[in-house]
Amino acid sequence: MIKPIPYGKHFIDEEDIKSVIKVLKSDFLTQGKKVEEFEKALSDFHGCRYAVVFSNGTSALHGAYYASGIKPKDEFITTPITFAATANAGLYMGAVPVFCDVEPDTGNIDANLIEEKITDRTKVITPVSYAGNVADLKTIFEIAKKHNIIVIHDAAHALGARRDGYGITDFCHMAMVSFHPVKHVACGEGGVILTNSEKLKDKLMLFRNHGITKDKNLIENYEGDWYYEMLELGYNYRLTDIQCALGISQLKKAKESIIRRNEIAKKYINAFKNIKNIEVTKNKSIDGIHSYHLFPILTPKEVRKDFFDYMRNNGILVQIHYIPLHTMPYYKKNFGFKKGDFKNAELFYEREVSIPMFPSLADEQQDYVIETIKNYFGEV
Ligand SMILES: Cc1ncc(COP(=O)(O)O)c(C=O)c1O
C-alpha cells in the first residue's frame, strides 16, 4: 500500500539545514543578528514597516492582544471556526470572547454580522483568514475604524495571501503569521506580528522580552552600560537565532511554495467538478492570492464521519478544521456558550474535511487522493 499521505507537511532542503548548522557553529544561538534579519525579510516580503518575531504564533497573538490595550472584562469578537489559540490569547489578558458566525461557503467570519456584536466594551476584532483565504478585511476594518476598535488579523494560515489587491497587513492594525511546520514557513515553532505602527512595534518588542528595555530614552535613571529597566510585565517569548536562520531560508522558497499549492488546488478543483456531493470552499477574492495552507472540502454532513474513516483507512491522513471553539467544554463552562449558538460554524464543521495540501505532494500522490475520493462519491 502507498505510504500514508498527511494533510500537511513541512519541506526542508539542504539549504535550510546548512543555514541552521551555520548558526549552531556561531557565537549566538539566541538574541543575535539572525532575529533582525528574519524580521527584515518578513516585513519586506509583506510590504509592511515592522515585524516582531515570537516563540510561536500563540505568544505572538498574546503580544498583539497586550499591545491592543485590551483590559480584563473588555470584549473581543472572533470566529468559532479557528484553532483555540486565536481566542485563548485574548483570555490571557482577562478579556471576554464574543463569537460571530461564519460565511457558510468560506468558513471565514461573516463581516456582515460583526456590527451587531459590538458593545461599548468591544476593544478588538480578530478575523482569521481560514485556510489561506483572506477574510473580508476591508469591510471589517471600516467597521472597526467607526467604533475605534483594533483589528488583529490572525493570518496564521495566510502568509503571502492577498485579497482584491490588498495584502494581509493592509486592513488591520496587526497581523499574525505562524511558523508551525504545517504552515508555509517552518521554524519548528515560531510566529510573527506584522504591523505598520511604530507604537505597536515598541509595545510588542517590550512584551516579548520580559517588559525590559535598554533604550536610554525610556529609562528613568540611566546608570551605565549594564543598565536596563523593567517597565511592564512581559514574558520570554523570544525566537532563537537557530529558528530564525531556518525561517530566513524557508521564506526564500515561500513564493514558489504558494505557486505549487495553487497548482495542486487547481487540479483538485477541476477533478471535483465531476464529483457528486463535494463542494470546495469559495475564493471570493478578485485579483487575489489564496495561499492554501489547507485544502478544505465540504461533504454532506451525513457521510462526513464515514468518509473521514474511509480516507484514513486508505492511507490518506485527512483532518478536520475546526471543531467550533464555542462548543469546547472550557468555553461553554466559563462563558455560557452552547451547541446551537452558531449554526453556520457548526454546519461547516459537520461537513468539512481537509485533504492533503503541501508543496511536496507528488503528482501520483494527488492522483491517488482524487481517485480514492472518486471511488467514494462517484462521478456525475
Ligand atoms: C488559526 C490559527 N491561529 C493561531 C495558531 C497558533 O499558532 P502556533 O501553533 O504557532 O502557536 C494556529 C496554529 O495552528 C492557527 O491555525
The ligand as an ORCA input file, in Angstrom:
! r2SCAN-3c Opt
* xyz 0 1
  C      -5.723     29.947     13.017
  C      -4.577     29.722     13.966
  N      -4.324     30.643     14.903
  C      -3.298     30.507     15.767
  C      -2.477     29.404     15.736
  C      -1.369     29.273     16.733
  O      -0.131     29.232     16.135
  P       1.086     28.413     16.802
  O       0.799     26.962     16.632
  O       2.273     28.865     16.005
  O       1.162     28.819     18.228
  C      -2.711     28.407     14.779
  C      -1.844     27.232     14.716
  O      -2.161     26.147     14.421
  C      -3.796     28.555     13.879
  O      -4.059     27.629     12.961
*
